């Protein structure tokens, strides 16, 4: 591979600098079309790391398909077949990565996906990416 292959593509114009891009017609290059800088790679890797587990992927799926987009820990135990502690731990990991947020309703917390955060990761993987 020659040096030219390692240089960033010049035919792609970036419209934003991080994984939180919300552009509808985003021209941000995917990480597959350019060399990542440390500043770009760290938040992108953190986003993927938060999803790097079957339980967390299933949690995201269950929340995204919930009728009102929210779910409480007690609503997620049976579909996941996991304990209260395990579900809470995985929601905490997703929360620390800014993928979910909990809204307190009385004594219970309803968790919901943070709008656009998963779409932003999807955009960074390239056109037609299926996350």
N, CA, C and O atoms as a MOPAC input file, in Angstrom:
PM7 MOZYME 1SCF
protein

 N      0.86000 1    -1.16700 1     0.00000 1
 C      0.00000 1     0.00000 1     0.00000 1
 C      0.90400 1     1.22800 1     0.00000 1
 O      1.78900 1     1.35300 1     0.84700 1
 N      0.68100 1     2.12900 1    -0.94900 1
 C      1.48500 1     3.33800 1    -1.04300 1
 C      1.04300 1     4.39400 1    -0.06300 1
 O     -0.01100 1     4.28000 1     0.56200 1
 N      1.85600 1     5.42600 1     0.06800 1
 C      1.56500 1     6.52900 1     0.99000 1
 C      0.25400 1     7.21600 1     0.62800 1
 O     -0.47900 1     7.65100 1     1.51600 1
 N     -0.05000 1     7.31900 1    -0.65500 1
 C     -1.28400 1     7.97100 1    -1.09800 1
 C     -2.51800 1     7.29700 1    -0.49700 1
 O     -3.49100 1     7.97900 1    -0.17500 1
 N     -2.49500 1     5.97300 1    -0.34100 1
 C     -3.63200 1     5.24200 1     0.21000 1
 C     -3.86600 1     5.56800 1     1.68000 1
 O     -4.97300 1     5.37000 1     2.18000 1
 N     -2.85500 1     6.06200 1     2.38000 1
 C     -2.99700 1     6.38000 1     3.79600 1
 C     -3.50100 1     7.79800 1     4.05100 1
 O     -3.87600 1     8.13200 1     5.17500 1
 N     -3.51000 1     8.62100 1     3.02600 1
 C     -3.94600 1    10.00600 1     3.19600 1
 C     -5.46200 1    10.09400 1     3.19000 1
 O     -6.12100 1     9.29800 1     2.52100 1
 N     -6.03600 1    11.05700 1     3.93000 1
 C     -7.49100 1    11.22600 1     3.93800 1
 C     -8.00100 1    11.56900 1     2.54700 1
 O     -7.32500 1    12.22100 1     1.75100 1
 N     -9.19400 1    11.11600 1     2.28800 1
 C     -9.81800 1    11.43400 1     1.00400 1
 C    -10.10400 1    12.92900 1     0.95200 1
 O    -10.53900 1    13.52100 1     1.94000 1
 N     -9.86100 1    13.52200 1    -0.18400 1
 C    -10.11900 1    14.95600 1    -0.33800 1
 C    -11.45300 1    15.22800 1    -1.01800 1
 O    -11.87600 1    16.38000 1    -1.11500 1
 N    -12.11300 1    14.18500 1    -1.48400 1
 C    -13.39300 1    14.38100 1    -2.16100 1
 C    -14.57100 1    14.37700 1    -1.19200 1
 O    -15.72000 1    14.50600 1    -1.61600 1
 N    -14.30100 1    14.23300 1     0.09700 1
 C    -15.34800 1    14.22700 1     1.11000 1
 C    -15.15900 1    15.45100 1     1.99600 1
 O    -14.07900 1    15.67800 1     2.54300 1
 N    -16.21300 1    16.22600 1     2.12600 1
 C    -16.14200 1    17.43000 1     2.94800 1
 C    -16.88300 1    17.16800 1     4.25500 1
 O    -18.04700 1    16.76600 1     4.24300 1
 N    -16.22000 1    17.39100 1     5.36100 1
 C    -16.84800 1    17.16700 1     6.66400 1
 C    -17.65700 1    18.39100 1     7.07000 1
 O    -17.18700 1    19.52200 1     6.95300 1
 N    -18.86300 1    18.16100 1     7.54000 1
 C    -19.69900 1    19.26400 1     7.98600 1
 C    -19.70000 1    19.39800 1     9.50300 1
 O    -20.23000 1    20.37200 1    10.03700 1
 N    -19.12600 1    18.45200 1    10.18700 1
 C    -19.09400 1    18.49500 1    11.64200 1
 C    -17.84800 1    17.77800 1    12.14000 1
 O    -17.14700 1    17.11700 1    11.37300 1
 N    -17.58700 1    17.91500 1    13.41600 1
 C    -16.32400 1    17.40200 1    13.93100 1
 C    -16.46100 1    16.22100 1    14.88300 1
 O    -15.44700 1    15.65400 1    15.29000 1
 N    -17.66700 1    15.83300 1    15.24800 1
 C    -17.76400 1    14.73200 1    16.20500 1
 C    -18.91500 1    13.80900 1    15.87300 1
 O    -19.60700 1    14.00100 1    14.87400 1
 N    -19.12000 1    12.79500 1    16.72200 1
 C    -20.12800 1    11.78400 1    16.45000 1
 C    -21.55500 1    12.25700 1    16.69500 1
 O    -22.49500 1    11.49700 1    16.46600 1
 N    -21.74200 1    13.49000 1    17.15400 1
 C    -23.08300 1    13.96200 1    17.45400 1
 C    -23.71500 1    14.71200 1    16.29800 1
 O    -24.71000 1    15.41100 1    16.49200 1
 N    -23.17100 1    14.58600 1    15.12000 1
 C    -23.71000 1    15.25900 1    13.93800 1
 C    -25.18800 1    14.92300 1    13.75500 1
 O    -25.58400 1    13.76000 1    13.83400 1
 N    -25.97900 1    15.92600 1    13.51600 1
 C    -27.41100 1    15.72100 1    13.32100 1
 C    -27.86400 1    16.18900 1    11.93100 1
 O    -29.06000 1    16.36800 1    11.70000 1
 N    -26.93800 1    16.38100 1    11.02900 1
 C    -27.26900 1    16.84500 1     9.69200 1
 C    -28.15000 1    15.82200 1     8.98000 1
 O    -27.92000 1    14.61800 1     9.09400 1
 N    -29.15000 1    16.29300 1     8.25000 1
 C    -29.98500 1    15.35600 1     7.51100 1
 C    -29.26500 1    14.84200 1     6.27000 1
 O    -29.40600 1    13.67200 1     5.91700 1
 N    -28.51600 1    15.68000 1     5.62000 1
 C    -27.72300 1    15.27200 1     4.45700 1
 C    -26.24800 1    15.37800 1     4.81900 1
 O    -25.49700 1    16.12900 1     4.19600 1
 N    -25.84900 1    14.63100 1     5.81500 1
 C    -24.50100 1    14.73100 1     6.36200 1
 C    -23.44300 1    14.38700 1     5.32400 1
 O    -23.55700 1    13.40500 1     4.59100 1
 N    -22.42100 1    15.21500 1     5.28400 1
 C    -21.28700 1    14.92100 1     4.41500 1
 C    -20.08200 1    14.49700 1     5.23100 1
 O    -18.96700 1    14.43700 1     4.71300 1
 N    -20.30200 1    14.19800 1     6.51600 1
 C    -19.20200 1    13.71700 1     7.34500 1
 C    -18.69700 1    12.41400 1     6.76100 1
 O    -19.48700 1    11.52200 1     6.45200 1
 N    -17.41600 1    12.29800 1     6.61000 1
 C    -16.90100 1    11.03400 1     6.09400 1
 C    -17.05200 1     9.93500 1     7.13200 1
 O    -16.96800 1    10.18500 1     8.33400 1
 N    -17.27400 1     8.73000 1     6.66100 1
 C    -17.30400 1     7.61100 1     7.59800 1
 C    -15.87200 1     7.30300 1     7.99500 1
 O    -14.93000 1     7.73800 1     7.33300 1
 N    -15.71200 1     6.56400 1     9.05600 1
 C    -14.35400 1     6.21600 1     9.47000 1
 C    -13.71800 1     5.25400 1     8.47600 1
 O    -12.51800 1     4.98800 1     8.55400 1
 N    -14.50700 1     4.72900 1     7.54400 1
 C    -13.97200 1     3.83600 1     6.52100 1
 C    -13.35300 1     4.59500 1     5.35200 1
 O    -12.63700 1     4.00600 1     4.54200 1
 N    -13.62100 1     5.89000 1     5.25500 1
 C    -13.13900 1     6.65200 1     4.10200 1
 C    -12.03700 1     7.63700 1     4.44300 1
 O    -11.59100 1     8.38700 1     3.57500 1
 N    -11.59000 1     7.64800 1     5.68700 1
 C    -10.53300 1     8.57400 1     6.08000 1
 C     -9.79600 1     8.04300 1     7.29700 1
 O    -10.31200 1     7.20100 1     8.03200 1
 N     -8.59400 1     8.54100 1     7.49900 1
 C     -7.84000 1     8.17100 1     8.69000 1
 C     -8.40500 1     8.94100 1     9.88000 1
 O     -8.58900 1    10.15600 1     9.80800 1
 N     -8.67700 1     8.24100 1    10.96300 1
 C     -9.22600 1     8.89000 1    12.15000 1
 C     -8.11600 1     9.53400 1    12.97200 1
 O     -7.01300 1     9.00100 1    13.09200 1
 N     -8.44000 1    10.68700 1    13.52900 1
 C     -7.53700 1    11.30200 1    14.50000 1
 C     -7.88300 1    10.73600 1    15.86900 1
 O     -8.92800 1    10.10500 1    16.03000 1
 N     -7.03800 1    10.94900 1    16.83700 1
 C     -7.31900 1    10.50200 1    18.20600 1
 C     -8.60300 1    11.15200 1    18.71700 1
 O     -9.42300 1    10.49800 1    19.36200 1
 N     -8.77500 1    12.45200 1    18.42100 1
 C     -9.96300 1    13.18000 1    18.88600 1
 C    -11.24900 1    12.64300 1    18.27100 1
 O    -12.30800 1    12.72400 1    18.89300 1
 N    -11.17700 1    12.10600 1    17.08400 1
 C    -12.35300 1    11.53900 1    16.42500 1
 C    -12.57600 1    10.09800 1    16.85000 1
 O    -13.71600 1     9.66700 1    17.02400 1
 N    -11.49600 1     9.35500 1    17.01800 1
 C    -11.59700 1     7.93000 1    17.31900 1
 C    -12.11600 1     7.64900 1    18.72900 1
 O    -12.86900 1     6.69500 1    18.92700 1
 N    -11.72900 1     8.45400 1    19.70000 1
 C    -12.09600 1     8.17400 1    21.09100 1
 C    -13.61600 1     8.18300 1    21.30200 1
 O    -14.14300 1     7.20400 1    21.83000 1
 N    -14.34700 1     9.23900 1    20.91500 1
 C    -15.79200 1     9.19500 1    21.14500 1
 C    -16.50000 1     8.15200 1    20.29000 1
 O    -17.50500 1     7.57900 1    20.71100 1
 N    -15.98100 1     7.90500 1    19.09300 1
 C    -16.58400 1     6.88900 1    18.22900 1
 C    -16.42000 1     5.50700 1    18.85900 1
 O    -17.36500 1     4.71800 1    18.89000 1
 N    -15.22600 1     5.21900 1    19.35600 1
 C    -14.97700 1     3.93500 1    20.01200 1
 C    -15.83000 1     3.78200 1    21.26900 1
 O    -16.33000 1     2.69300 1    21.55200 1
 N    -15.99600 1     4.85900 1    22.01700 1
 C    -16.83200 1     4.80400 1    23.22200 1
 C    -18.27800 1     4.48000 1    22.86700 1
 O    -18.94400 1     3.72400 1    23.57500 1
 N    -18.75200 1     5.04600 1    21.78200 1
 C    -20.11300 1     4.75800 1    21.33700 1
 C    -20.29900 1     3.30400 1    20.96200 1
 O    -21.29700 1     2.68100 1    21.32400 1
 N    -19.33100 1     2.76300 1    20.23000 1
 C    -19.41000 1     1.35900 1    19.85800 1
 C    -19.22700 1     0.45200 1    21.07300 1
 O    -19.89800 1    -0.57400 1    21.18100 1
 N    -18.33600 1     0.81400 1    21.97900 1
 C    -18.09400 1    -0.00400 1    23.16800 1
 C    -19.35700 1    -0.13100 1    24.01800 1
 O    -19.62100 1    -1.18600 1    24.59400 1
 N    -20.12300 1     0.93400 1    24.09100 1
 C    -21.35900 1     0.89800 1    24.88000 1
 C    -22.35300 1    -0.11400 1    24.31200 1
 O    -23.17800 1    -0.65700 1    25.04700 1
 N    -22.27500 1    -0.36400 1    23.02900 1
 C    -23.19500 1    -1.30300 1    22.38800 1
 C    -22.60200 1    -2.70100 1    22.25400 1
 O    -23.26500 1    -3.61200 1    21.75800 1
 N    -21.36600 1    -2.87400 1    22.69000 1
 C    -20.63100 1    -4.11700 1    22.46400 1
 C    -21.02200 1    -5.21000 1    23.44600 1
 O    -20.21000 1    -5.64300 1    24.26400 1
 N    -22.22200 1    -5.63500 1    23.36200 1
 C    -22.69500 1    -6.73200 1    24.20000 1
 C    -24.11400 1    -7.08700 1    23.80400 1
 O    -24.91900 1    -6.19600 1    23.53300 1
 N    -24.43800 1    -8.36700 1    23.76500 1
 C    -25.78200 1    -8.76000 1    23.34200 1
 C    -26.89100 1    -8.20600 1    24.22600 1
 O    -27.96200 1    -7.86400 1    23.72600 1
 N    -26.65200 1    -8.11300 1    25.53300 1
 C    -27.70300 1    -7.59600 1    26.42300 1
 C    -27.96100 1    -6.12400 1    26.12100 1
 O    -29.11600 1    -5.70300 1    26.05300 1
 N    -26.89800 1    -5.33100 1    25.93800 1
 C    -27.08500 1    -3.90400 1    25.65400 1
 C    -27.72700 1    -3.69500 1    24.28000 1
 O    -28.56200 1    -2.80500 1    24.11400 1
 N    -27.34700 1    -4.49900 1    23.31100 1
 C    -27.99600 1    -4.39200 1    22.00400 1
 C    -29.48200 1    -4.71600 1    22.10700 1
 O    -30.31200 1    -4.04700 1    21.49200 1
 N    -29.81000 1    -5.73600 1    22.88000 1
 C    -31.22100 1    -6.08500 1    23.06500 1
 C    -31.96800 1    -4.99800 1    23.83300 1
 O    -33.13000 1    -4.71700 1    23.54000 1
 N    -31.30100 1    -4.38100 1    24.82300 1
 C    -31.92400 1    -3.27200 1    25.55900 1
 C    -32.27300 1    -2.13000 1    24.61400 1
 O    -33.37700 1    -1.58800 1    24.66600 1
 N    -31.33900 1    -1.77200 1    23.76100 1
 C    -31.57200 1    -0.69500 1    22.79000 1
 C    -32.73400 1    -1.07600 1    21.87000 1
 O    -33.59900 1    -0.25000 1    21.57700 1
 N    -32.74700 1    -2.31200 1    21.42400 1
 C    -33.82300 1    -2.78100 1    20.55300 1
 C    -35.18000 1    -2.72300 1    21.26000 1
 O    -36.16800 1    -2.26200 1    20.68800 1
 N    -35.21600 1    -3.19300 1    22.50000 1
 C    -36.47700 1    -3.17000 1    23.25800 1
 C    -36.95800 1    -1.74500 1    23.50400 1
 O    -38.15200 1    -1.46400 1    23.40200 1
 N    -36.03800 1    -0.84900 1    23.82500 1
 C    -36.43100 1     0.53900 1    24.06400 1
 C    -36.89700 1     1.21500 1    22.78000 1
 O    -37.85400 1     1.98900 1    22.79000 1
 N    -36.22700 1     0.92400 1    21.69100 1
 C    -36.59700 1     1.59000 1    20.43100 1
 C    -37.93300 1     1.09800 1    19.89200 1
 O    -38.58200 1     1.79300 1    19.11000 1
 N    -38.34900 1    -0.09600 1    20.30400 1
 C    -39.62600 1    -0.62500 1    19.83000 1
 C    -40.73900 1    -0.53200 1    20.87100 1
 O    -41.86700 1    -0.95000 1    20.60900 1
 N    -40.43100 1     0.01200 1    22.04600 1
 C    -41.45900 1     0.18700 1    23.08600 1
 C    -42.50700 1     1.18300 1    22.59000 1
 O    -42.16800 1     2.13700 1    21.89000 1
 N    -43.77200 1     0.97200 1    22.94400 1
 C    -44.84700 1     1.84400 1    22.45200 1
 C    -44.60000 1     3.33700 1    22.63200 1
 O    -44.85900 1     4.12000 1    21.71900 1
 N    -44.10400 1     3.73600 1    23.79200 1
 C    -43.85000 1     5.16500 1    24.00600 1
 C    -42.35600 1     5.48600 1    23.99800 1
 O    -41.95500 1     6.59800 1    24.33900 1
 N    -41.52900 1     4.50200 1    23.60700 1
 C    -40.09200 1     4.72300 1    23.52400 1
 C    -39.37700 1     4.65600 1    24.85800 1
 O    -38.18100 1     4.93800 1    24.93600 1
 N    -40.09300 1     4.28500 1    25.90700 1
 C    -39.47000 1     4.19000 1    27.22900 1
 C    -39.74700 1     2.81200 1    27.83000 1
 O    -40.70500 1     2.13100 1    27.46200 1
 N    -38.88500 1     2.42800 1    28.75800 1
 C    -39.08100 1     1.16900 1    29.46900 1
 C    -38.43800 1     1.27900 1    30.84800 1
 O    -37.38500 1     1.89300 1    31.01800 1
 N    -39.09900 1     0.66900 1    31.81800 1
 C    -38.55500 1     0.61300 1    33.17100 1
 C    -37.78300 1    -0.69200 1    33.32100 1
 O    -37.98000 1    -1.62500 1    32.54300 1
 N    -36.91800 1    -0.75900 1    34.30300 1
 C    -36.14000 1    -1.97800 1    34.53300 1
 C    -37.08400 1    -3.17200 1    34.66900 1
 O    -36.84000 1    -4.23200 1    34.09300 1
 N    -38.15400 1    -2.99700 1    35.42700 1
 C    -39.08600 1    -4.11100 1    35.64300 1
 C    -39.75800 1    -4.56800 1    34.34400 1
 O    -40.18800 1    -5.71700 1    34.24900 1
 N    -39.85500 1    -3.68500 1    33.34400 1
 C    -40.42900 1    -4.05000 1    32.04700 1
 C    -39.44100 1    -4.84300 1    31.19600 1
 O    -39.83900 1    -5.54300 1    30.26500 1
 N    -38.16100 1    -4.73100 1    31.51500 1
 C    -37.11400 1    -5.32600 1    30.67800 1
 C    -36.59700 1    -6.65900 1    31.19900 1
 O    -35.93000 1    -7.38800 1    30.46500 1
 N    -36.88900 1    -6.98700 1    32.43500 1
 C    -36.36400 1    -8.21500 1    33.04700 1
 C    -36.85400 1    -9.46400 1    32.31300 1
 O    -36.04400 1   -10.29800 1    31.90900 1
 N    -38.15300 1    -9.59800 1    32.13900 1
 C    -38.70100 1   -10.80400 1    31.50300 1
 C    -38.26100 1   -10.95400 1    30.04300 1
 O    -37.80500 1   -12.03300 1    29.66300 1
 N    -38.38100 1    -9.91200 1    29.21100 1
 C    -37.96100 1   -10.10000 1    27.81200 1
 C    -36.47600 1   -10.45000 1    27.66400 1
 O    -36.09300 1   -11.17700 1    26.74600 1
 N    -35.65000 1    -9.93200 1    28.56600 1
 C    -34.21600 1   -10.20600 1    28.50100 1
 C    -33.83400 1   -11.50800 1    29.19700 1
 O    -32.80100 1   -12.10700 1    28.89600 1
 N    -34.68000 1   -11.93800 1    30.13400 1
 C    -34.35200 1   -13.13300 1    30.90000 1
 C    -33.14200 1   -12.91400 1    31.80600 1
 O    -32.37600 1   -13.84000 1    32.07300 1
 N    -32.98100 1   -11.66600 1    32.27600 1
 C    -31.84600 1   -11.29800 1    33.12600 1
 C    -32.37500 1   -10.75800 1    34.44200 1
 O    -33.54600 1   -10.39400 1    34.55000 1
 N    -31.50800 1   -10.70900 1    35.43600 1
 C    -31.90500 1   -10.21300 1    36.75500 1
 C    -32.03300 1    -8.68300 1    36.74500 1
 O    -31.56200 1    -7.99800 1    35.83700 1
 N    -32.68500 1    -8.18700 1    37.78400 1
 C    -32.83600 1    -6.74600 1    37.96900 1
 C    -31.46600 1    -6.07500 1    37.98700 1
 O    -31.27200 1    -5.03800 1    37.35500 1
 N    -30.51800 1    -6.66600 1    38.71100 1
 C    -29.16900 1    -6.09000 1    38.82200 1
 C    -28.46300 1    -6.04000 1    37.46200 1
 O    -27.80100 1    -5.05400 1    37.13900 1
 N    -28.60600 1    -7.09500 1    36.67700 1
 C    -27.95500 1    -7.14400 1    35.36300 1
 C    -28.54400 1    -6.09300 1    34.42600 1
 O    -27.80600 1    -5.38500 1    33.74100 1
 N    -29.86400 1    -5.99200 1    34.39700 1
 C    -30.51600 1    -4.99400 1    33.53700 1
 C    -30.11000 1    -3.59100 1    33.96800 1
 O    -29.78900 1    -2.75100 1    33.12700 1
 N    -30.12200 1    -3.33600 1    35.26900 1
 C    -29.72200 1    -2.01500 1    35.77900 1
 C    -28.28100 1    -1.68700 1    35.41100 1
 O    -27.97400 1    -0.56100 1    35.01700 1
 N    -27.39700 1    -2.67600 1    35.54000 1
 C    -25.98700 1    -2.45600 1    35.19000 1
 C    -25.84000 1    -2.06300 1    33.72700 1
 O    -25.13100 1    -1.10700 1    33.41200 1
 N    -26.49400 1    -2.77900 1    32.84300 1
 C    -26.36000 1    -2.48300 1    31.41900 1
 C    -26.99000 1    -1.14000 1    31.05400 1
 O    -26.48600 1    -0.44300 1    30.17300 1
 N    -28.07400 1    -0.77100 1    31.71400 1
 C    -28.65100 1     0.56100 1    31.49300 1
 C    -27.69600 1     1.63900 1    31.99400 1
 O    -27.60100 1     2.71400 1    31.40400 1
 N    -26.99400 1     1.35000 1    33.07900 1
 C    -26.00400 1     2.29500 1    33.60300 1
 C    -24.85900 1     2.48900 1    32.60800 1
 O    -24.39600 1     3.61300 1    32.41000 1
 N    -24.40100 1     1.40700 1    31.98300 1
 C    -23.34300 1     1.50100 1    30.97100 1
 C    -23.82400 1     2.34000 1    29.78500 1
 O    -23.10000 1     3.20900 1    29.29800 1
 N    -25.03000 1     2.07700 1    29.33100 1
 C    -25.58300 1     2.85200 1    28.21600 1
 C    -25.77600 1     4.31900 1    28.61000 1
 O    -25.57000 1     5.21600 1    27.79300 1
 N    -26.16500 1     4.55300 1    29.84400 1
 C    -26.33900 1     5.92300 1    30.33100 1
 C    -25.01900 1     6.66800 1    30.41500 1
 O    -24.94200 1     7.84300 1    30.05500 1
 N    -23.97900 1     5.99100 1    30.89000 1
 C    -22.66100 1     6.61800 1    31.00000 1
 C    -22.11100 1     6.99200 1    29.62600 1
 O    -21.31400 1     7.92100 1    29.50100 1
 N    -22.53700 1     6.27100 1    28.60800 1
 C    -22.10300 1     6.55600 1    27.23800 1
 C    -23.07800 1     7.48800 1    26.52100 1
 O    -22.97900 1     7.67800 1    25.30800 1
 N    -24.01300 1     8.06600 1    27.26100 1
 C    -25.01300 1     8.98500 1    26.69100 1
 C    -25.84400 1     8.34400 1    25.58100 1
 O    -26.14300 1     8.98100 1    24.57100 1
 N    -26.21000 1     7.09000 1    25.77800 1
 C    -27.08000 1     6.40600 1    24.82300 1
 C    -28.50900 1     6.33800 1    25.34400 1
 O    -29.45500 1     6.31800 1    24.55600 1
 N    -28.67600 1     6.30400 1    26.67100 1
 C    -30.00300 1     6.32100 1    27.28700 1
 C    -30.01400 1     7.34200 1    28.41400 1
 O    -28.96900 1     7.72900 1    28.93700 1
 N    -31.20100 1     7.76200 1    28.77200 1
 C    -31.39100 1     8.66400 1    29.90100 1
 C    -32.60100 1     8.16100 1    30.67900 1
 O    -33.56000 1     7.64900 1    30.10100 1
 N    -32.54100 1     8.31300 1    31.99100 1
 C    -33.65200 1     7.89700 1    32.83500 1
 C    -34.46600 1     9.09400 1    33.28700 1
 O    -33.91600 1    10.09700 1    33.74100 1
 N    -35.77300 1     8.98200 1    33.15900 1
 C    -36.69400 1    10.02300 1    33.61100 1
 C    -37.45700 1     9.47300 1    34.80600 1
 O    -38.14500 1     8.45700 1    34.70000 1
 N    -37.33100 1    10.15400 1    35.95100 1
 C    -37.96400 1     9.68300 1    37.17300 1
 C    -39.45300 1    10.02200 1    37.17200 1
 O    -39.84900 1    11.16400 1    36.94200 1
 N    -40.26000 1     9.00600 1    37.43300 1
 C    -41.71700 1     9.14700 1    37.54400 1
 C    -42.12800 1     8.51400 1    38.86000 1
 O    -42.27900 1     7.29600 1    38.95900 1
 N    -42.30400 1     9.34900 1    39.86300 1
 C    -42.58900 1     8.82300 1    41.19400 1
 C    -41.37800 1     8.06800 1    41.69900 1
 O    -40.27600 1     8.61600 1    41.74600 1
 N    -41.57300 1     6.81400 1    42.07700 1
 C    -40.47400 1     6.00100 1    42.57700 1
 C    -39.78400 1     5.18200 1    41.50600 1
 O    -38.83500 1     4.45500 1    41.79900 1
 N    -40.24800 1     5.28800 1    40.26200 1
 C    -39.68300 1     4.49400 1    39.17400 1
 C    -38.94900 1     5.37300 1    38.17400 1
 O    -39.21800 1     6.56900 1    38.06200 1
 N    -38.02300 1     4.76800 1    37.45400 1
 C    -37.29800 1     5.48500 1    36.40100 1
 C    -37.61600 1     4.83000 1    35.06800 1
 O    -37.44700 1     3.62200 1    34.90100 1
 N    -38.07400 1     5.62900 1    34.13400 1
 C    -38.33200 1     5.15300 1    32.77400 1
 C    -37.14900 1     5.56300 1    31.90100 1
 O    -36.82200 1     6.74600 1    31.80100 1
 N    -36.52200 1     4.59300 1    31.28000 1
 C    -35.35500 1     4.84600 1    30.44300 1
 C    -35.77900 1     4.99700 1    28.99100 1
 O    -36.67500 1     4.30600 1    28.50500 1
 N    -35.11100 1     5.91900 1    28.31600 1
 C    -35.37700 1     6.11800 1    26.88800 1
 C    -34.05500 1     6.37200 1    26.16900 1
 O    -33.08300 1     6.84500 1    26.75700 1
 N    -34.05500 1     6.04600 1    24.88800 1
 C    -32.87200 1     6.31400 1    24.07400 1
 C    -32.73400 1     7.80700 1    23.87800 1
 O    -33.73500 1     8.51300 1    23.76000 1
 N    -31.51900 1     8.29200 1    23.84100 1
 C    -31.28900 1     9.70800 1    23.56100 1
 C    -31.35900 1     9.89200 1    22.05200 1
 O    -30.59100 1     9.29100 1    21.30100 1
 N    -32.29200 1    10.73400 1    21.62300 1
 C    -32.52600 1    10.94600 1    20.19800 1
 C    -31.25000 1    11.25400 1    19.43800 1
 O    -30.45300 1    12.09600 1    19.85100 1
 N    -31.07000 1    10.57500 1    18.34400 1
 C    -29.98700 1    10.88000 1    17.42400 1
 C    -28.64300 1    10.25900 1    17.74200 1
 O    -27.77600 1    10.21800 1    16.86800 1
 N    -28.43300 1     9.77300 1    18.95600 1
 C    -27.10500 1     9.25100 1    19.30400 1
 C    -26.75000 1     7.99700 1    18.51200 1
 O    -25.61300 1     7.85400 1    18.06200 1
 N    -27.69400 1     7.09700 1    18.33700 1
 C    -27.41100 1     5.89700 1    17.55400 1
 C    -27.35200 1     6.21400 1    16.07300 1
 O    -26.55900 1     5.62100 1    15.34200 1
 N    -28.18200 1     7.14500 1    15.62300 1
 C    -28.12900 1     7.55700 1    14.21800 1
 C    -26.77900 1     8.18100 1    13.89000 1
 O    -26.25100 1     7.99100 1    12.79400 1
 N    -26.22400 1     8.92100 1    14.83700 1
 C    -24.91800 1     9.54500 1    14.61300 1
 C    -23.84400 1     8.48100 1    14.43300 1
 O    -22.97200 1     8.62700 1    13.57700 1
 N    -23.89200 1     7.41500 1    15.22600 1
 C    -22.92600 1     6.32200 1    15.05600 1
 C    -23.11600 1     5.65200 1    13.69700 1
 O    -22.15000 1     5.32200 1    13.01000 1
 N    -24.36300 1     5.46200 1    13.33100 1
 C    -24.66100 1     4.81500 1    12.05100 1
 C    -24.09200 1     5.63200 1    10.89100 1
 O    -23.52300 1     5.07100 1     9.95500 1
 N    -24.24400 1     6.94300 1    10.95300 1
 C    -23.71400 1     7.80500 1     9.89500 1
 C    -22.21500 1     7.66900 1     9.75100 1
 O    -21.67900 1     7.70000 1     8.64400 1
 N    -21.53500 1     7.51800 1    10.88900 1
 C    -20.07900 1     7.45500 1    10.86800 1
 C    -19.54100 1     6.13900 1    10.32800 1
 O    -18.34900 1     6.03300 1    10.03800 1
 N    -20.41300 1     5.12000 1    10.18600 1
 C    -19.94200 1     3.84100 1     9.64500 1
 C    -20.00900 1     3.81700 1     8.12800 1
 O    -19.43200 1     2.92400 1     7.50800 1
 N    -20.68500 1     4.75500 1     7.52300 1
 C    -20.72500 1     4.82400 1     6.06500 1
 C    -22.11900 1     4.66800 1     5.52200 1
 O    -23.04900 1     4.30400 1     6.24300 1
 N    -22.25500 1     4.94400 1     4.25700 1
 C    -23.56100 1     4.87100 1     3.58800 1
 C    -24.11500 1     3.47100 1     3.64000 1
 O    -23.41400 1     2.48900 1     3.39700 1
 N    -25.39000 1     3.40200 1     3.96300 1
 C    -26.07600 1     2.11500 1     3.98100 1
 C    -25.68600 1     1.21000 1     5.13300 1
 O    -26.00100 1     0.02000 1     5.11400 1
 N    -25.01700 1     1.74000 1     6.12200 1
 C    -24.59500 1     0.90500 1     7.24700 1
 C    -25.81100 1     0.42600 1     8.02000 1
 O    -26.78700 1     1.15500 1     8.19700 1
 N    -25.73300 1    -0.77200 1     8.46000 1
 C    -26.83100 1    -1.35300 1     9.24900 1
 C    -26.29700 1    -1.65900 1    10.63900 1
 O    -25.57600 1    -2.63700 1    10.83500 1
 N    -26.65800 1    -0.81000 1    11.61000 1
 C    -26.24300 1    -1.05200 1    12.99000 1
 C    -27.39600 1    -1.62300 1    13.76700 1
 O    -27.26000 1    -1.90200 1    14.95800 1

